[in-house]
């Protein structure tokens, strides 16, 4: 059974970390988008 060398292991770990950070960033962006929609709705309901 062949073992992966150290460089391949490190590269895989970096890739996993990059994907994790991208996912967190996307979630933060979605959160901001949802919050701005909620504030818009409250402003509209306050005006009525």
Backbone as numpy.savetxt, mean C-alpha at the origin, in Angstrom:
# Nx Ny Nz CAx CAy CAz Cx Cy Cz
19.53 -32.14 -4.11 18.68 -30.96 -4.11 19.58 -29.72 -4.11
19.37 -28.83 -5.04 20.20 -27.64 -5.15 19.73 -26.57 -4.18
20.69 -25.83 -3.64 20.36 -24.73 -2.74 20.54 -23.41 -3.47
19.71 -22.45 -3.13 19.87 -21.13 -3.72 21.09 -20.46 -3.09
21.81 -19.71 -3.89 22.95 -19.01 -3.31 22.48 -17.78 -2.55
23.39 -17.18 -1.82 23.06 -16.06 -0.94 22.50 -14.86 -1.71
23.06 -14.57 -2.88 22.59 -13.43 -3.67 21.14 -13.59 -4.10
20.77 -14.79 -4.50 19.40 -15.04 -4.91 18.44 -14.88 -3.74
18.87 -15.35 -2.57 18.05 -15.23 -1.37 17.84 -13.75 -1.02
18.90 -12.97 -1.06 18.80 -11.55 -0.74 17.92 -10.82 -1.76
18.06 -11.20 -3.01 17.25 -10.58 -4.06 15.77 -10.87 -3.84
15.46 -12.08 -3.47 14.06 -12.47 -3.20 13.52 -11.70 -2.00
14.33 -11.54 -0.96 13.90 -10.80 0.21 13.63 -9.34 -0.13
14.48 -8.74 -0.95 14.29 -7.35 -1.37 13.00 -7.21 -2.18
12.74 -8.18 -3.04 11.53 -8.16 -3.85 10.28 -8.25 -2.97
10.31 -9.12 -1.98 9.18 -9.26 -1.06 8.95 -7.96 -0.31
10.04 -7.33 0.15 9.94 -6.06 0.87 9.37 -4.96 -0.02
9.81 -4.92 -1.29 9.32 -3.92 -2.23 7.82 -4.07 -2.46
7.36 -5.29 -2.63 5.94 -5.55 -2.84 5.13 -5.15 -1.60
5.68 -5.45 -0.41 4.99 -5.11 0.84 4.85 -3.59 0.98
5.91 -2.86 0.69 5.86 -1.40 0.79 4.88 -0.81 -0.22
4.87 -1.37 -1.43 3.95 -0.88 -2.45 2.50 -1.11 -2.02
2.24 -2.24 -1.39 0.89 -2.54 -0.92 0.47 -1.56 0.18
1.40 -1.28 1.12 1.08 -0.33 2.19 0.82 1.06 1.62
1.61 1.45 0.64 1.44 2.77 0.03 0.08 2.86 -0.67
-0.30 1.81 -1.37 -1.59 1.78 -2.04 -2.73 1.89 -1.02
-2.60 1.19 0.10 -3.63 1.24 1.14 -3.73 2.64 1.73
-2.58 3.30 1.92 -2.61 4.67 2.44 -3.29 5.60 1.45
-2.99 5.42 0.17 -3.63 6.26 -0.85 -5.14 6.04 -0.87
-5.56 4.80 -0.76 -6.98 4.48 -0.73 -7.63 5.10 0.50
-6.93 5.08 1.62 -7.45 5.66 2.85 -7.65 7.16 2.70
-6.69 7.84 2.09 -6.82 9.28 1.87 -8.01 9.57 0.96
-8.14 8.75 -0.07 -9.24 8.94 -1.03 -10.58 8.77 -0.32
-10.70 7.75 0.51 -11.95 7.51 1.23 -12.24 8.63 2.22
-11.22 9.14 2.90 -11.43 10.22 3.86 -11.90 11.49 3.15
-11.33 11.79 2.00 -11.74 13.00 1.29 -13.18 12.87 0.80
-13.59 11.68 0.40 -14.97 11.46 -0.01 -15.92 11.65 1.16
-15.52 11.18 2.34 -16.36 11.32 3.52 -16.51 12.78 3.91
-15.44 13.54 3.83 -15.53 14.96 4.19 -16.37 15.71 3.18
-16.29 15.33 1.92 -17.14 15.96 0.90 -18.61 15.70 1.20
-18.93 14.48 1.60 -20.31 14.13 1.90 -20.81 14.91 3.11
-19.99 15.09 4.11 -20.42 15.82 5.30 -20.61 17.29 4.98
-19.77 17.85 4.13 -19.93 19.24 3.74 -21.23 19.44 2.98
-21.55 18.52 2.11 -22.79 18.63 1.32 -23.99 18.51 2.25
-23.96 17.55 3.18 -25.09 17.38 4.08 -25.23 18.58 5.02
-24.13 19.22 5.40 -24.20 20.39 6.26 -24.82 21.58 5.52
-24.63 21.67 4.23 -25.15 22.79 3.46 -26.65 22.69 3.25
-27.18 21.48 3.28 -28.60 21.28 3.03 -29.46 21.71 4.17
